[in-house]
Every structure is written in C-alpha cells, then in structure tokens.
C-alpha cells in the first residue's frame, strides 16, 4: 500500500502496492550508503522511487536525484517550482518498519532536523522548521519535505522522503509567496550533487539514530527549531482567519496554538497566512 505520511496523521491514505520484492529484515546502515541514482530529467523523483520499490530495485538509504523535475509536488498537492539545474530534487528510500504508520511524525521530525543541520553546514546560516515540514531562513522558504509511505497492513515497509531545496536560483516567479535560495542566502554556488550526497547521508544517520535511541532527541530539536514558536501567527480554517499564538507541536505532530487555552490542529486542517 502507498500513502502520504505527515505528522501524526492517524489516517494514512493508501492504494494497493502491486509488487515489492525488497526485504525489510535489516535497518542498520552499512558502512557505505548506496550510490545516488542521478537523472537529468523526470516528472517526480518520488514517482521514480515508488517504481523502483515496486520492482525491488532499490536499497535502504538510496537516493534518487534529478537535475530537472517537471511535476514536483509539495504539501496539499501543490506544485513545487523546479527550475532546471538550480534546485535539489531528491528522494531518499528508507525502510522504517520499526515505526507503525500512525507514528509518521517521528520520521518526519528526524528527517527535517537532519535537513536543517545539512543546510547549516553548507551555508553557515541558521534555519528553522515551519510546521509541518518547511525549511525556513529569516521568514523565507528555502525548501520542504514530503514523505510517501509504502505499507503492508500495520507494517511500514518503505518511506520515500522527497526533498526540494532552492539552491542556485537568483530570482523566482512573482507568484511564489516567500522563496529564497541557498545562493541568495550565502552568496556561494553550492554543488547540487554534493548537497544531495551529504543530505542523503545525514538523513540516513538520523533514521538510524531514531531507531536505536528513540524520539526524544529529535522531538526536542524540532521544538527548538520551530518557526514562530511563542509568537503571534494567523491561520485560516474553513475560510475564517484565526489570529493566535503558536505554542508548540506535540509528539504526534499536532500544532498547538491559542490565546486563551490551547487548540490542536492536524496537518491539513489549517493554512498559514503569510
């Protein structure tokens, strides 16, 4: 079965998985992470990853990198702007059966924290996490993460971690709300391939740490890096604007906000007002 896993969503939207020959008996990373699969162009690296999983031709920890993506997807099924040769369009295939699907926020938190740390390494700048899965620098969006799940019953056989990062762009279409690239942030032309290799390694390390040590570290880091924590924000629910204060995100991935008292929101219930 295949579905999208976001934050503590109790509901996993599934379709039938036609074929999966890959064994999920071991999770520990070998001393060498499988080499990246590099594509000049594809519709979506997540689509290619799912195809390879079905065919049994992918390994745990292997990444698929495209230099151009024609149908990239972000949260809420929105298109991800994918300028050819200028961004990181990467999907990492992971085997997380140590987690049940309903605990998908743990995997998301670990991968987002690892992504933030990788961006900091390459730019020497500080980044934050905008709930649930966006990578922010000074109020502007540098990238985001989308996880698709391959499940068999209550076993989470595969997770495809799709990552989009603005790397080399020096300008963006006017319709995008608040984008920023790593080049605009630090003034350096970063190698997309090198960033992809490091990102893959760091996310694989994070998943192994999550498996061995549990969620406490990544939950704490997610809270520390949370964008607008303790500050006023404005949300939209069912067409109504909701001024509020962002308190935190709980261990299931629910957004906790409120001016008097506290209200929780699942992913998909509300949108941010920029």
RAURWO-V421189 format. One line per field, one symbol per residue. ss: DSSP state (A for helix, B for strand, O for the rest). phi: phi as a letter, one per 20 degrees, with the letter a starting at -180 (. if undefined). psi: psi as a letter, one per 20 degrees, with the letter a starting at -180 (. if undefined). A space follows every 50 residues. Layout:
BEGIN
ss->???
phi->???
psi->???
END
This chain:
BEGIN
ss->OBBBOOOOOOOOOOBOOOOOOOOOOOOOOOOOOOOOBBBOOBOOAAAAAA AAAAAOOOOOOBBBBBOOBOOOBOAAAOBOOOOOOOBBBBBBBBOOOOOO AAAAAAAAAAAAAAAAAAAAAAAOOOOBBBOOOBBBBOOBBBBBBBBBBB BBOOBBBBBBBBBBBBOOOOOOOOOOOOBOOAAAAAOOOOOAAAAAAAAA AAAAAAAAAAAAAOOAAAAAAAAAOBOOOOOBBBBBBOOBBBBBBBBBBO OOOOBBBOOOOOBBBOOOOOBBOO
phi->.caedclkffedeccfefbbefedfcdffffcfgffedcfbbfbffffff fffgemdcdgnedcddebcecfcdflmffdfcfgmdcecccdecddffdf gfdffffgfffffffgfffffedmdeccdegebeddclmceeraccdddd dcmedefbcdeecccfddfdbcgffffbfbdffffdmdeeffffffffgf fffffffffffednegfffffgffeffmfmdfccdcclndfcfbceeace fenffdcqecnbcdcegnfcceee
psi->qprpopqkphpppqrppgpoipqkhqhpprhppqqqopphqrgphhghgh ghghikkqqpipqopqippilqpaqkkqqppnppjironppppqoliipq hikhhggggghgghgghghhghikqprroophkqoqoljqoharpppqqo qocjpngqpooppppogiqirqqhipglqqrhghgijqoppggggggggg ghhggghghgggiaigghgghgghjppjpjqprprppkippnpapogapr iijpporqgoapqqpqpihqqqp.
END
